[in-house]
Amino acid sequence: MIIKKPSILIYTFHPDKEILREICAGVEEEGVFYEISEQTVSDVDELCWLAANDSMLGSGIGVSESRAALQMRGVLKGHSLEVYDRPDKKACRKLGANSARAIKKQPFK
């Protein structure tokens, strides 16, 4: 029997490696687990919405090429909490940290 850890899901489509690395670092800084999964969907809003709905924690991140977005389960598709086009290092870390802070019920950075 395989038991999965409650994790933030990060769904990607040909992600920019630096963006993905910094988002993951932001999640790690908050002490939360994450899982990365390559998808066939290229729309960043769709990616984060699917990730949020598939995550046990209800928090999902989508990264499509140089775009990144954060979504929570229960929020309508297309109404992502944060969306960035070509985010810098600081924005990527913030997005990852805020995804973790949302599930810990802490204020966003």
N, C-alpha and C positions, 0 to 999 in steps of 0.2 A: 504494500500500500504506500502510495506517495502522498505525503502531506506537504502542501504548499504553505509558505509563510505569508501572512497578510502583507501585501506589498502595494506600492504605487506602481501602476503599469505605465510604461512609456512605449507607445506605439510609434514606429518610425517608417518612413519611406525615403530611402536614399539620403539619410541625414548628414548634415555637415558634422564631421567628427568632433571639431572643437566645441560647437554648440552643445552637442550631446554630452561630451565630457564635463562641461561646466554645469549643465543641468543636473547631472548625476552627482556631482560634487556638492551642489546645493542641498539635494535630498539627504546625502550622507551626513552633512554637517548637522542636520536636525535629528540624526539617529534613526531614520526610518529606512526600511528595505525597499528596493525597487527591482523591477524586472523589465528588460528591454525585449521587444518583439518586433521584427521586421514585418510589415504588412504590404498588401498590394494596393491599398487606397492611398492616393496622393494628397487629398484635401486635408489640411491640418485641423480644421474644425471637426471633420468626421473622425479623424484619428484620435483626437483627445476625447471626444464624446464616447466613442467605442471603448477606449481605455478606461474611462471613468465608470462606465456601466459594467465592464468586465472585472474591475478591481474589487476585491473584498472590502477594501477601505473606502471605496467610492471616489477616489482621486485618480485622475488620469492626465497624462501629458502626451501631446502629439508633436512630433518633429518631422517636418517634410522639407527636405533640402535645407534651406536657410530660414525657414519659418518655424516658430514654436508657439504652442498654446497650452493653457491649463484649463481643465474642466472638472467639475464635481458632478457626481450622480444626482439626478433630480433637476439639474439646470437644463433648460431647453438647448437643443443642438443649435449651433450658430451664435450662442450667447456665452462664449468662453469667458472665464474670469480674467485671464491675461492672454494677450496675443502679441507676438513680436515678429517683425520682419527684419531679418539680419540683426538679431540682438547682439550687443557687446557682452563681454565676459561677466560684467556686473549684473546685467539683466538676466542672463542665463542662470546664474547662481541664485538670484532672487526668485525666479520662476520655480526652480527646484525646491528651494527652501519654503516658499509659500504653499506649494503642493503638500509638503509634509506638515506645515503649520496648520493648514486647514483641517487635517484629520486629527491633529492634537488640540484643536479648538483654541489656537493661539492667534494673536493679531498678526496680520501680514507685515512683511518688511516693507 
